[in-house]
């Protein structure tokens, strides 16, 4: 080979390596998102462009993308996949199959892909702090490993609006619940039923007691002297009682204790008995004195004769 031929050959080799080396060094993957739109449910849709991919950038089934919303506490959110489902954010997948079944995937054409991506807010996440501005980005998985690639998308600021839900207390069925103290019930005083008041009629008259019939005593017949001076003639004590009663203004049959004309009650029977007793005693004394006088007269006549 001539000297000129050797120079041309070496130059061609250098040019070849230069072209290959330059293509390798200059190959850059671009992953950008733009034009975010949000609805009332905090669903976000963006335009995505991926370029500069080579054969080793994706697996035979394509590349896989995961959306992530970021706060100061960390990442959260749902990613919309090819099955029409929202899948909650996970930091590290458990397996390649799990990664491929959950995330959105695309197949690049000539090392590039253009399309739309969707994510959704998860207000129940501990990293969501309520309405405000959060950072949205996407990360890419090649599908050949569980770790994401270093070529993440740019970040966009999005304003989320959903409120933080009120936490619902959970009950551990295995633990013994603390008994709730039962309040002591104070019985309410209940008025007892009382009978209705008795109505007393003003026209009701108190019945008068029925007078008890009194038996009139049978008068005792006793012979009394009519003439106390001569001792001649006698009358019954009932007649004397009748006479005495007539003189005192009383009726002979009034033994029932009725009122006299002066309005006073007289106990006639005891009074009559007392009077009769006095008469009997007087008559007896008179008889004794008279008899003694007669005897004295007879004795005097006998002595004179």
Residue pairs with C-beta under 8 A, 6 or more apart in sequence:
1 9
27 52
27 54
28 52
29 50
29 51
29 52
29 53
29 57
29 151
30 49
30 50
30 51
30 52
31 48
31 49
31 50
31 138
31 140
31 151
31 152
31 153
31 154
32 48
32 49
32 153
32 154
33 46
33 47
33 48
33 117
33 136
33 137
33 138
33 153
33 154
33 156
34 46
34 47
34 156
35 46
35 47
36 44
36 45
36 46
36 136
36 156
36 158
37 44
37 45
37 46
38 44
38 158
38 159
38 160
38 161
40 161
41 120
41 121
41 162
42 120
42 121
42 123
42 160
42 161
42 162
43 118
43 119
43 120
43 121
44 118
44 119
44 120
44 121
44 136
44 158
45 116
45 117
45 118
46 116
46 117
46 118
46 136
46 156
47 114
47 116
48 65
48 113
48 114
48 115
48 116
48 117
48 138
48 153
49 112
49 113
49 114
50 63
50 106
50 108
50 112
50 113
50 114
50 140
51 111
51 112
51 113
52 111
52 112
53 63
53 108
53 111
53 112
53 113
54 111
56 142
57 63
57 108
57 111
57 142
57 149
58 107
58 108
58 142
58 143
59 142
59 143
59 144
61 100
61 105
61 107
61 143
62 105
62 106
62 107
62 108
62 143
63 105
63 106
63 107
63 108
63 113
63 140
63 141
63 142
63 143
64 99
64 100
64 103
64 104
64 105
64 140
64 141
64 142
64 143
65 79
65 103
65 104
65 105
65 106
65 117
65 138
65 139
65 140
65 141
66 79
66 89
66 103
66 104
66 138
66 139
66 141
66 148
67 77
67 78
67 79
67 80
67 89
67 117
67 118
67 119
67 136
67 137
67 138
68 75
68 76
68 77
68 89
68 119
68 136
68 137
68 138
68 139
69 75
69 76
69 77
69 89
69 119
69 121
69 122
69 128
69 134
69 135
69 136
69 158
69 160
70 134
70 135
70 136
70 137
70 155
71 127
71 128
71 129
71 134
73 126
73 127
73 129
74 127
75 89
75 91
75 127
76 89
76 122
76 125
76 126
76 127
76 128
77 88
77 89
77 119
77 120
77 121
77 122
77 125
78 86
78 87
78 88
78 89
78 119
78 120
78 121
78 122
79 86
79 87
79 89
79 102
79 103
79 104
79 118
79 119
80 86
80 104
80 117
80 118
80 119
80 120
81 87
81 102
81 103
81 104
82 104
82 105
86 120
87 102
87 103
88 122
89 122
89 125
90 102
92 146
92 147
93 99
93 102
93 146
95 146
96 143
96 144
96 145
96 146
99 141
99 143
99 146
100 143
103 141
104 117
105 143
106 113
106 115
107 113
117 138
119 136
121 128
121 160
121 162
122 128
123 162
123 163
123 164
123 165
124 165
128 160
128 164
129 164
130 163
130 164
131 159
131 160
131 161
131 162
131 163
132 159
132 160
133 157
133 158
133 159
133 160
134 157
134 158
134 159
134 160
135 155
135 156
135 157
135 158
136 155
136 156
136 157
136 158
137 152
137 153
137 154
137 155
137 156
138 152
138 153
139 148
139 149
139 152
139 153
140 148
140 149
140 151
140 152
140 153
141 147
141 148
141 149
142 149
171 177
214 255
214 256
214 257
216 253
216 255
216 256
217 255
217 269
219 237
219 238
219 241
220 237
220 238
221 236
221 237
221 238
222 236
222 237
222 276
222 280
223 234
223 235
223 236
223 237
224 234
224 235
224 236
224 237
224 240
224 279
224 283
225 231
225 232
225 233
225 234
225 283
226 232
226 233
226 234
226 235
227 233
228 283
228 286
231 287
231 290
237 276
240 276
240 279
241 252
241 272
241 275
241 276
242 252
244 272
244 275
245 251
245 252
245 254
245 268
245 272
246 252
249 260
249 261
250 260
250 266
250 268
254 268
255 268
255 269
257 265
257 266
257 267
257 268
258 265
259 265
260 266
